[in-house]
Amino acid sequence: MERTVRASRAHRLVAATTMPIAGAVLGALTALALEVIASRRWLGLTNIAGWGTYVGEPVLIAIVVVAGTLGGIAFAAAMFGEALRLHVTPHQLTLIWDDARTVIPAPQISAISVCEDVIIFGPRGSELARVRNDLDRADLLTALDDAGYAPILYHDPHEFEFTTLTPADTALSDDAHKLLAARGHAVATGAHGDAELLRRRLASLGIMVRDVHRRGRRPLTQQWRVIHPADSTLALAVGS
């Protein structure tokens, strides 16, 4: 059985309705502001592109409201296109988000954690994938169960092994510090494909990394933990 798991329908419905409405409201406020500016005689303006001859003139407001609504629709479509999707089959899991894509064959998976992050574990605590969990949890659990994946965990069993990254971490090599710094920059700038590639490079060195999020889900900082490099040799074998 194959299934693609996305964010919940309620979440998608809220985004699909609020974004166009927000665009329309912003458009109306922008049009009113333009009409107020045009009404100031000292500016020497009598209209804006033939409209907006007075404050509250409906034609300009209608035009800008339509433009704002279309902008909101385009923004919502782009957001849906970049949102996390997990394609589940009995043979492999495929995670797609933003410009990143990771494919993990089922034989390499030892456990899956469904908590704040979706974490796919390989042998002896290695992480084959870790992504912020924006998926419909009930649908995800059903899809994984139907495809025969087990065990499913509801917490991160290595949560308390992570350490917040600091420049003074002597347990990390210079190369690891550089990779972590590069990954942090990639996450901060929204280059999630680059961040995922860097995560895999770190995993090949035995360094598992996660992002700690503040409210609003923006990354706050990176944390890391170390396993023996031999335990993470599969980390470079997954993903494409």
Backbone as JSON, one array per atom type, in Angstrom:
{
  "sequence": "MERTVRASRAHRLVAATTMPIAGAVLGALTALALEVIASRRWLGLTNIAGWGTYVGEPVLIAIVVVAGTLGGIAFAAAMFGEALRLHVTPHQLTLIWDDARTVIPAPQISAISVCEDVIIFGPRGSELARVRNDLDRADLLTALDDAGYAPILYHDPHEFEFTTLTPADTALSDDAHKLLAARGHAVATGAHGDAELLRRRLASLGIMVRDVHRRGRRPLTQQWRVIHPADSTLALAVGS",
  "N": [[0.85, -1.2, 0.0], [0.53, 2.18, -0.86], [0.98, 5.54, 0.2], [0.7, 9.06, 0.51], [1.58, 11.26, 2.95], [0.55, 14.27, 4.38], [0.36, 17.62, 5.77], [-2.32, 18.17, 8.14], [-5.78, 18.17, 7.07], [-7.29, 20.21, 8.22], [-5.3, 22.07, 8.9], [-4.33, 22.71, 6.35], [-6.65, 23.8, 5.23], [-7.08, 26.06, 6.82], [-4.78, 27.55, 6.16], [-5.22, 27.88, 3.41], [-7.42, 29.53, 3.36], [-6.91, 31.73, 5.06], [-4.62, 33.0, 4.02], [-5.31, 34.2, 1.4], [-7.32, 35.93, 2.38], [-5.87, 37.54, 4.16], [-4.19, 38.72, 2.27], [-6.08, 40.21, 0.8], [-7.03, 42.01, 2.75], [-4.66, 43.38, 3.36], [-4.25, 44.48, 0.84], [-6.47, 46.24, 0.66], [-5.91, 48.05, 2.73], [-3.52, 49.07, 1.77], [-4.39, 50.32, -0.6], [-6.08, 52.3, 0.46], [-4.17, 53.79, 1.86], [-2.64, 54.73, -0.27], [-4.53, 56.34, -1.52], [-4.97, 58.25, 0.45], [-2.43, 59.42, 0.48], [-2.39, 60.47, -2.13], [-4.31, 62.39, -1.85], [-3.16, 64.49, -0.57], [-2.57, 67.73, -1.06], [-0.2, 69.15, -1.25], [1.53, 67.42, -2.43], [0.96, 67.53, -5.06], [-0.51, 65.66, -6.49], [-3.3, 64.28, -8.23], [-4.55, 61.94, -8.77], [-4.11, 58.34, -8.92], [-2.75, 56.57, -11.35], [-5.02, 57.18, -12.83], [-7.04, 56.48, -11.12], [-8.29, 56.56, -7.73], [-9.03, 59.17, -6.99], [-10.09, 60.3, -4.76], [-10.24, 59.81, -1.2], [-11.28, 56.61, -0.34], [-12.29, 55.98, -2.76], [-13.74, 53.55, -4.81], [-12.75, 52.02, -7.01], [-9.9, 51.89, -7.26], [-9.38, 50.68, -4.79], [-10.67, 48.21, -5.15], [-9.15, 47.12, -7.24], [-6.59, 46.82, -6.06], [-7.23, 45.17, -3.93], [-7.99, 42.81, -5.26], [-5.52, 42.2, -6.41], [-4.04, 41.78, -4.07], [-5.39, 39.57, -3.03], [-4.88, 37.62, -5.01], [-2.12, 37.52, -4.69], [-2.02, 36.42, -2.1], [-3.12, 33.9, -2.59], [-1.16, 32.84, -4.3], [0.99, 32.8, -2.52], [0.07, 30.94, -0.61], [-0.08, 28.67, -2.25], [2.64, 28.31, -2.86], [3.61, 27.79, -0.3], [2.31, 25.36, 0.28], [3.54, 23.82, -1.65], [6.14, 23.64, -0.7], [5.89, 22.41, 1.71], [6.31, 19.74, 4.1], [6.18, 16.43, 2.9], [5.5, 12.98, 3.18], [6.1, 10.11, 1.56], [4.89, 6.96, 1.7], [5.71, 3.62, 1.34], [5.76, -0.01, 1.35], [8.36, -0.61, 0.73], [10.07, 1.58, 0.86], [10.71, 4.82, 2.34], [9.97, 8.14, 1.47], [10.92, 11.36, 1.94], [9.98, 14.67, 1.37], [10.61, 18.05, 1.25], [10.58, 21.57, 0.99], [13.4, 22.31, -0.87], [14.54, 19.89, -0.55], [15.12, 16.33, -0.54], [14.77, 13.04, 0.52], [15.4, 9.63, 0.36], [14.72, 6.54, 1.79], [15.48, 3.25, 2.03], [13.46, 0.51, 3.13], [14.74, -1.8, 4.41], [16.89, -0.63, 5.76], [15.89, 0.68, 7.92], [15.51, 0.87, 11.35], [13.84, 1.81, 13.35], [11.15, 4.16, 13.85], [10.51, 7.42, 14.87], [7.84, 9.35, 15.95], [7.34, 12.34, 16.83], [8.04, 15.56, 18.05], [9.78, 15.93, 15.99], [10.02, 14.08, 12.91], [11.73, 11.19, 12.98], [13.93, 8.96, 11.55], [15.41, 6.05, 12.23], [18.51, 4.3, 11.87], [20.87, 1.61, 12.16], [21.88, 1.05, 15.57], [21.29, 3.58, 16.77], [21.9, 5.51, 14.84], [20.87, 8.22, 12.71], [18.87, 8.28, 9.97], [17.22, 10.11, 8.85], [15.87, 13.26, 9.82], [13.33, 15.42, 10.41], [11.43, 18.36, 10.91], [8.28, 17.82, 12.33], [5.52, 18.31, 10.61], [3.34, 16.95, 9.84], [0.15, 15.23, 9.42], [-0.53, 13.61, 12.2], [-2.13, 11.34, 12.93], [-2.79, 10.27, 10.41], [-0.23, 9.72, 9.5], [0.68, 7.74, 11.33], [-1.13, 5.71, 10.75], [-0.52, 5.18, 8.06], [2.15, 4.27, 8.26], [1.78, 1.99, 9.84], [0.11, 0.44, 8.19], [1.88, -0.07, 6.14], [3.66, -1.72, 7.35], [5.73, -0.9, 9.04], [7.78, -0.97, 11.91], [9.55, -0.83, 15.04], [7.3, 1.8, 16.14], [7.95, 4.81, 17.62], [7.11, 7.21, 20.18], [8.55, 9.25, 21.11], [11.79, 10.82, 21.33], [14.35, 8.7, 21.68], [16.95, 9.41, 22.19], [16.99, 11.92, 23.18], [18.1, 13.27, 25.43], [20.75, 13.13, 25.0], [21.72, 15.05, 23.4], [23.63, 18.02, 22.81], [23.86, 21.51, 23.12], [25.19, 23.45, 20.51], [28.3, 25.06, 20.72], [31.02, 27.39, 20.16], [33.15, 26.47, 21.64], [33.2, 23.74, 21.82], [35.12, 21.14, 22.38], [35.01, 18.49, 21.82], [34.4, 18.16, 19.24], [35.71, 18.04, 15.94], [37.65, 20.35, 13.89], [36.69, 20.26, 11.29], [34.12, 19.26, 11.72], [33.0, 21.4, 13.19], [33.02, 23.35, 11.17], [31.27, 22.21, 9.3], [28.89, 22.12, 10.8], [28.52, 24.85, 11.26], [28.14, 25.71, 8.64], [25.82, 24.3, 8.03], [24.05, 25.45, 9.88], [23.9, 28.05, 8.85], [22.74, 27.48, 6.37], [20.21, 26.5, 7.13], [19.17, 28.79, 8.38], [18.93, 30.53, 6.23], [17.06, 29.32, 4.7], [17.86, 27.37, 2.91], [17.2, 24.47, 2.57], [17.75, 22.11, 1.22], [20.56, 22.15, 0.95], [21.13, 22.12, 3.69], [20.24, 19.58, 4.39], [21.99, 17.94, 2.95], [24.37, 18.57, 4.25], [23.73, 17.65, 6.78], [23.77, 14.91, 6.29], [26.48, 14.55, 5.7], [27.6, 15.14, 8.17], [26.44, 13.05, 9.63], [27.79, 10.9, 8.54], [30.17, 11.19, 9.8], [29.57, 10.38, 12.26], [28.1, 12.18, 13.72], [25.15, 13.24, 14.95], [22.58, 15.55, 14.33], [20.3, 18.09, 15.37], [17.62, 20.52, 15.16], [16.64, 23.02, 17.4], [13.59, 24.46, 18.08], [11.93, 27.59, 18.36], [8.85, 29.12, 19.48], [6.53, 29.45, 16.82], [8.07, 28.05, 15.19], [10.53, 28.6, 14.07], [13.97, 27.89, 13.55], [16.01, 27.81, 16.43], [18.5, 27.08, 17.51], [21.29, 24.82, 16.92], [21.73, 21.44, 17.93], [23.79, 18.69, 18.97], [24.88, 15.25, 18.9], [27.05, 12.46, 19.46], [27.84, 9.42, 17.85], [29.5, 6.28, 17.36], [31.56, 6.4, 14.46], [31.45, 4.08, 12.84], [28.93, 3.16, 13.26], [27.29, 4.7, 11.74], [27.49, 4.36, 9.04], [25.59, 3.94, 7.11], [24.43, 6.35, 6.67], [25.24, 7.94, 4.52], [24.37, 6.44, 2.49], [21.73, 6.75, 2.03], [19.11, 8.8, 0.68], [18.61, 11.23, -1.89]],
  "CA": [[0.0, 0.0, 0.0], [1.26, 3.44, -0.94], [0.23, 6.71, 0.66], [1.46, 10.28, 0.76], [1.08, 11.93, 4.15], [0.8, 15.71, 4.38], [-0.23, 18.3, 6.93], [-3.73, 17.83, 8.3], [-6.72, 18.93, 6.24], [-7.65, 21.45, 8.93], [-4.17, 23.0, 8.75], [-4.3, 23.19, 4.96], [-7.82, 24.63, 5.0], [-6.83, 27.35, 7.46], [-3.81, 28.29, 5.34], [-5.81, 28.2, 2.1], [-8.41, 30.61, 3.5], [-6.38, 32.93, 5.71], [-3.64, 33.71, 3.18], [-6.0, 35.13, 0.49], [-8.01, 36.97, 3.16], [-4.84, 38.47, 4.61], [-3.77, 39.49, 1.1], [-7.14, 41.16, 0.47], [-7.03, 43.06, 3.78], [-3.46, 44.18, 3.13], [-4.49, 45.26, -0.37], [-7.41, 47.33, 0.97], [-5.19, 49.05, 3.52], [-2.55, 49.71, 0.88], [-5.12, 51.22, -1.49], [-6.5, 53.47, 1.24], [-2.98, 54.59, 2.14], [-2.29, 55.42, -1.52], [-5.51, 57.41, -1.76], [-4.68, 59.31, 1.41], [-1.24, 60.13, 0.0], [-2.74, 61.25, -3.32], [-5.19, 63.51, -1.49], [-2.38, 65.6, -0.01], [-2.4, 68.69, -2.15], [1.18, 69.62, -1.36], [2.26, 66.5, -3.29], [0.65, 67.84, -6.45], [-1.14, 64.51, -7.15], [-4.76, 64.33, -8.31], [-5.04, 60.56, -8.86], [-3.09, 57.31, -9.07], [-3.03, 55.81, -12.58], [-6.37, 57.45, -13.26], [-8.0, 56.16, -10.07], [-7.9, 57.1, -6.43], [-9.16, 60.62, -7.01], [-10.45, 60.73, -3.42], [-10.1, 58.74, -0.2], [-12.44, 55.74, -0.35], [-12.73, 55.72, -4.15], [-13.79, 52.08, -4.79], [-12.1, 51.31, -8.12], [-8.52, 51.58, -6.87], [-9.42, 49.71, -3.7], [-11.03, 46.91, -5.72], [-8.01, 46.61, -8.01], [-5.51, 46.41, -5.17], [-7.74, 44.02, -3.16], [-7.86, 41.64, -6.13], [-4.09, 41.89, -6.51], [-3.63, 41.21, -2.79], [-5.97, 38.23, -2.92], [-4.09, 36.74, -5.88], [-0.83, 37.32, -4.03], [-2.23, 35.49, -0.99], [-3.3, 32.57, -3.18], [0.16, 32.4, -4.77], [1.81, 32.49, -1.34], [-0.42, 29.69, -0.04], [0.33, 27.59, -3.15], [4.08, 28.1, -2.67], [3.78, 27.18, 1.01], [1.92, 23.96, 0.16], [4.54, 23.14, -2.46], [7.37, 23.46, 0.08], [5.6, 21.73, 2.98], [6.79, 18.36, 4.22], [5.36, 15.29, 2.5], [6.15, 11.69, 3.38], [5.51, 9.06, 0.72], [5.1, 5.71, 2.42], [5.47, 2.33, 0.68], [6.41, -1.07, 2.12], [9.74, -0.78, 0.31], [10.9, 2.74, 1.18], [10.09, 6.08, 2.74], [10.5, 9.3, 0.76], [10.57, 12.64, 2.55], [10.19, 15.8, 0.47], [10.25, 19.34, 1.84], [11.3, 22.67, 0.36], [14.19, 21.81, -1.99], [15.24, 18.7, -0.07], [14.46, 15.05, -0.79], [15.51, 11.93, 1.1], [14.79, 8.32, 0.13], [15.3, 5.59, 2.73], [14.98, 1.89, 1.84], [12.91, -0.09, 4.34], [15.65, -2.67, 5.17], [17.84, 0.13, 6.55], [15.17, 1.35, 9.0], [15.38, 0.07, 12.57], [12.72, 2.36, 14.13], [10.69, 5.49, 13.42], [9.98, 8.21, 15.97], [6.87, 10.35, 15.54], [7.21, 13.26, 17.96], [8.21, 16.91, 17.52], [10.41, 15.66, 14.69], [9.96, 12.73, 12.36], [13.1, 10.69, 13.02], [14.04, 7.61, 11.02], [16.65, 5.51, 12.79], [19.19, 3.16, 11.31], [21.47, 0.76, 13.19], [22.57, 1.52, 16.78], [21.08, 4.99, 17.09], [22.17, 6.45, 13.76], [19.66, 8.85, 12.17], [18.85, 8.33, 8.51], [16.5, 11.34, 8.51], [15.22, 13.98, 10.92], [12.65, 16.59, 9.84], [10.37, 18.93, 11.75], [7.04, 17.1, 12.06], [4.35, 19.12, 10.28], [2.42, 16.03, 9.19], [-1.03, 14.76, 10.12], [0.02, 12.51, 13.01], [-2.97, 10.15, 12.84], [-2.62, 9.72, 9.07], [1.12, 9.18, 9.42], [0.75, 6.48, 12.07], [-1.9, 4.72, 10.0], [0.23, 4.82, 6.86], [3.3, 3.47, 8.66], [1.29, 0.7, 10.3], [-0.38, -0.31, 7.02], [3.03, -0.48, 5.34], [4.41, -2.71, 8.09], [6.91, -0.37, 9.74], [7.79, -1.11, 13.37], [8.64, -0.2, 16.0], [7.01, 3.23, 16.06], [8.18, 5.45, 18.92], [6.4, 8.48, 20.36], [9.51, 10.16, 21.73], [13.15, 10.67, 20.83], [15.07, 7.96, 22.73], [18.27, 10.0, 22.42], [16.74, 13.35, 23.41], [18.96, 13.86, 26.46], [22.15, 12.99, 24.6], [22.09, 16.2, 22.56], [24.28, 19.16, 23.44], [23.77, 22.75, 22.33], [26.46, 23.75, 19.85], [29.03, 26.28, 21.08], [32.35, 27.4, 19.52], [34.16, 25.88, 22.53], [33.03, 22.29, 21.9], [36.39, 20.5, 22.02], [34.76, 17.12, 21.39], [34.19, 18.18, 17.8], [36.86, 18.43, 15.13], [37.49, 21.61, 13.15], [35.82, 19.98, 10.14], [32.74, 19.16, 12.21], [32.56, 22.76, 13.49], [32.76, 24.04, 9.9], [30.05, 21.64, 8.72], [27.76, 22.57, 11.61], [28.32, 26.28, 10.99], [27.58, 25.82, 7.29], [24.45, 23.83, 8.09], [23.26, 26.46, 10.57], [23.66, 29.14, 7.91], [21.8, 27.0, 5.35], [18.87, 26.47, 7.73], [18.74, 30.17, 8.63], [18.62, 31.18, 4.96], [16.04, 28.56, 4.0], [18.45, 26.44, 1.92], [17.02, 23.2, 3.27], [18.44, 21.06, 0.49], [21.96, 22.19, 1.39], [21.18, 21.72, 5.09], [20.09, 18.13, 4.45], [23.25, 17.34, 2.49], [25.34, 18.76, 5.33], [23.35, 16.72, 7.85], [24.27, 13.57, 5.91], [27.94, 14.54, 5.86], [27.85, 15.05, 9.61], [26.07, 11.71, 10.06], [28.86, 9.99, 8.13], [31.24, 11.35, 10.79], [29.06, 9.94, 13.55], [27.52, 13.31, 14.43], [23.74, 13.44, 14.7], [22.28, 16.95, 14.6], [18.89, 18.46, 15.34], [17.33, 21.94, 15.36], [15.71, 23.36, 18.48], [12.71, 25.49, 17.54], [11.15, 28.47, 19.24], [7.46, 29.23, 19.02], [6.53, 29.94, 15.45], [8.78, 26.99, 14.49], [11.8, 29.0, 13.47], [15.08, 27.28, 14.27], [16.66, 28.65, 17.43], [19.9, 26.71, 17.55], [21.58, 23.43, 16.61], [22.28, 20.57, 18.96], [24.47, 17.54, 18.37], [25.32, 14.12, 19.71], [28.04, 11.67, 18.72], [27.88, 7.97, 17.92], [30.72, 5.8, 16.72], [31.43, 6.52, 13.0], [31.09, 2.82, 12.19], [27.5, 2.94, 13.42], [26.53, 5.61, 10.89], [27.95, 4.22, 7.65], [24.44, 3.96, 6.2], [23.88, 7.7, 6.55], [25.49, 8.46, 3.2], [23.78, 5.54, 1.49], [20.33, 7.11, 1.82], [18.88, 10.16, 0.19], [18.96, 11.53, -3.28]],
  "C": [[0.88, 1.25, 0.0], [0.37, 4.6, -0.49], [1.17, 7.87, 0.84], [0.81, 11.03, 1.91], [1.49, 13.39, 4.1], [0.34, 16.31, 5.71], [-1.72, 17.99, 6.98], [-4.61, 18.69, 7.39], [-7.1, 20.24, 6.9], [-6.56, 22.49, 8.77], [-4.14, 23.57, 7.34], [-5.48, 24.11, 4.66], [-7.63, 26.01, 5.61], [-5.87, 28.18, 6.62], [-4.42, 28.74, 4.02], [-6.82, 29.34, 2.19], [-7.8, 31.88, 4.08], [-5.41, 33.7, 4.83], [-4.32, 34.65, 2.18], [-6.71, 36.26, 1.23], [-7.0, 38.01, 3.65], [-4.34, 39.33, 3.45], [-4.79, 40.55, 0.72], [-7.16, 42.32, 1.46], [-5.83, 43.97, 3.59], [-3.62, 45.05, 1.89], [-5.4, 46.44, -0.11], [-6.71, 48.43, 1.75], [-4.18, 49.8, 2.67], [-3.23, 50.72, -0.04], [-5.58, 52.48, -0.75], [-5.31, 54.38, 1.54], [-2.57, 55.38, 0.89], [-3.25, 56.58, -1.79], [-5.32, 58.56, -0.78], [-3.48, 60.13, 0.96], [-1.59, 61.02, -1.2], [-3.6, 62.46, -2.99], [-4.43, 64.69, -0.89], [-2.01, 66.57, -1.12], [-0.96, 69.12, -2.33], [2.04, 68.66, -2.2], [2.01, 66.77, -4.77], [0.03, 66.68, -7.21], [-2.65, 64.69, -7.15], [-5.36, 62.93, -8.41], [-3.84, 59.62, -8.93], [-3.48, 56.44, -10.25], [-4.46, 55.99, -13.04], [-7.45, 57.14, -12.24], [-7.52, 56.77, -8.76], [-7.98, 58.6, -6.38], [-9.61, 61.18, -5.66], [-10.34, 59.53, -2.47], [-11.4, 57.94, -0.14], [-12.96, 55.46, -1.74], [-12.62, 54.23, -4.42], [-12.98, 51.38, -5.87], [-10.68, 50.92, -7.75], [-8.49, 50.53, -5.76], [-9.71, 48.31, -4.23], [-9.86, 46.29, -6.46], [-6.93, 46.05, -7.09], [-5.95, 45.23, -4.29], [-7.63, 42.74, -3.99], [-6.41, 41.21, -6.24], [-3.59, 41.25, -5.21], [-4.15, 39.8, -2.6], [-5.19, 37.23, -3.78], [-2.71, 36.48, -5.29], [-0.93, 36.34, -2.87], [-2.4, 34.06, -1.48], [-1.96, 32.01, -3.65], [1.06, 32.02, -3.6], [1.4, 31.17, -0.71], [0.0, 28.5, -0.91], [1.81, 27.27, -2.99], [4.35, 27.41, -1.34], [3.42, 25.7, 0.97], [2.96, 23.18, -0.63], [5.82, 22.84, -1.71], [7.15, 22.69, 1.37], [6.07, 20.28, 2.93], [5.74, 17.38, 3.73], [6.16, 14.02, 2.74], [5.41, 10.64, 2.58], [5.9, 7.72, 1.31], [4.77, 4.53, 1.52], [6.12, 1.25, 1.55], [7.9, -1.19, 1.83], [10.65, 0.39, 0.71], [10.04, 3.88, 1.68], [10.77, 7.21, 1.98], [9.99, 10.56, 1.42], [10.93, 13.75, 1.6], [9.74, 17.06, 1.19], [11.14, 20.41, 1.23], [12.07, 22.14, -0.85], [14.98, 20.57, -1.6], [14.41, 17.44, -0.35], [15.36, 13.93, -0.25], [14.73, 10.64, 0.89], [15.5, 7.31, 1.01], [14.7, 4.21, 2.48], [14.54, 1.26, 3.16], [13.89, -0.99, 5.09], [16.64, -1.92, 6.05], [17.21, 0.74, 7.81], [15.02, 0.42, 10.19], [14.22, 0.54, 13.44], [12.37, 3.72, 13.56], [10.09, 6.19, 14.64], [9.06, 9.29, 15.41], [6.62, 11.23, 16.77], [7.3, 14.68, 17.41], [8.89, 16.88, 16.16], [9.98, 14.28, 14.22], [11.4, 12.25, 12.25], [13.09, 9.25, 12.52], [15.41, 7.09, 11.42], [17.17, 4.35, 11.96], [19.8, 2.34, 12.43], [22.07, 1.55, 14.35], [22.48, 3.03, 16.99], [21.42, 5.98, 16.0], [20.85, 6.99, 13.21], [19.78, 8.94, 10.65], [18.08, 9.55, 8.01], [15.93, 11.94, 9.79], [14.66, 15.26, 10.33], [11.59, 17.05, 10.83], [9.03, 18.32, 11.35], [5.87, 18.05, 11.87], [3.25, 18.26, 9.68], [1.2, 15.75, 10.06], [-0.63, 13.5, 10.89], [-0.8, 11.23, 12.86], [-2.8, 9.47, 11.49], [-1.25, 9.08, 8.92], [1.22, 7.83, 10.12], [0.0, 5.37, 11.35], [-1.13, 4.24, 8.78], [1.43, 3.94, 7.19], [2.88, 2.07, 9.11], [0.83, -0.16, 9.14], [0.77, -0.84, 6.17], [3.96, -1.44, 6.08], [5.64, -2.21, 8.81], [6.74, -0.48, 11.25], [9.25, -1.25, 13.82], [8.43, 1.28, 15.7], [7.13, 3.8, 17.47], [7.44, 6.78, 18.97], [7.26, 9.49, 21.09], [10.85, 9.95, 21.05], [13.96, 9.95, 21.91], [16.44, 8.53, 23.05], [18.17, 11.49, 22.76], [17.75, 13.97, 24.36], [20.44, 13.66, 26.17], [22.64, 14.2, 23.8], [22.66, 17.32, 23.42], [24.16, 20.37, 22.55], [25.15, 23.11, 21.77], [27.02, 25.08, 20.36], [30.39, 26.24, 20.4], [33.41, 26.68, 20.35], [34.05, 24.36, 22.63], [34.31, 21.6, 21.43], [36.2, 19.06, 21.58], [34.57, 17.02, 19.89], [35.46, 18.63, 17.08], [36.6, 19.76, 14.44], [36.56, 21.41, 11.96], [34.36, 19.9, 10.57], [32.18, 20.54, 12.55], [32.2, 23.5, 12.21], [31.47, 23.53, 9.26], [28.81, 22.09, 9.48], [27.47, 24.05, 11.38], [27.68, 26.48, 9.63], [26.12, 25.36, 7.28], [23.55, 24.86, 8.79], [22.92, 27.63, 9.66], [22.64, 28.72, 6.85], [20.38, 26.97, 5.89], [18.33, 27.88, 7.91], [18.32, 30.89, 7.36], [17.59, 30.41, 4.13], [16.56, 27.62, 2.92], [18.4, 25.03, 2.5], [17.65, 22.03, 2.53], [19.9, 20.99, 0.87], [22.09, 21.72, 2.83], [21.07, 20.2, 5.23], [21.36, 17.43, 3.99], [24.33, 17.46, 3.57], [25.02, 17.86, 6.51], [23.87, 15.32, 7.55], [25.78, 13.49, 6.06], [28.32, 14.42, 7.33], [27.53, 13.65, 10.13], [27.14, 10.7, 9.68], [30.07, 10.07, 9.06], [30.8, 10.89, 12.18], [28.43, 11.04, 14.37], [26.06, 13.47, 14.0], [23.39, 14.87, 15.12], [20.78, 17.18, 14.53], [18.77, 19.96, 15.56], [16.35, 22.09, 16.51], [14.92, 24.57, 18.02], [12.09, 26.32, 18.65], [9.71, 28.46, 18.76], [7.43, 29.93, 17.68], [7.37, 29.04, 14.56], [10.01, 27.45, 13.74], [12.95, 28.38, 14.25], [15.75, 28.26, 15.22], [18.15, 28.37, 17.48], [20.04, 25.25, 17.14], [22.06, 22.7, 17.85], [22.85, 19.33, 18.28], [24.7, 16.45, 19.4], [26.23, 13.26, 18.84], [27.77, 10.19, 18.93], [29.15, 7.53, 17.22], [30.56, 5.88, 15.21], [31.01, 5.24, 12.31], [29.6, 2.54, 12.27], [26.68, 3.76, 12.44], [26.91, 5.5, 9.43], [26.8, 4.24, 6.66], [23.95, 5.37, 5.91], [24.14, 8.28, 5.18], [24.84, 7.62, 2.12], [22.35, 5.9, 1.2], [20.26, 8.52, 1.3], [19.31, 10.31, -1.23], [18.4, 12.89, -3.63]]
}
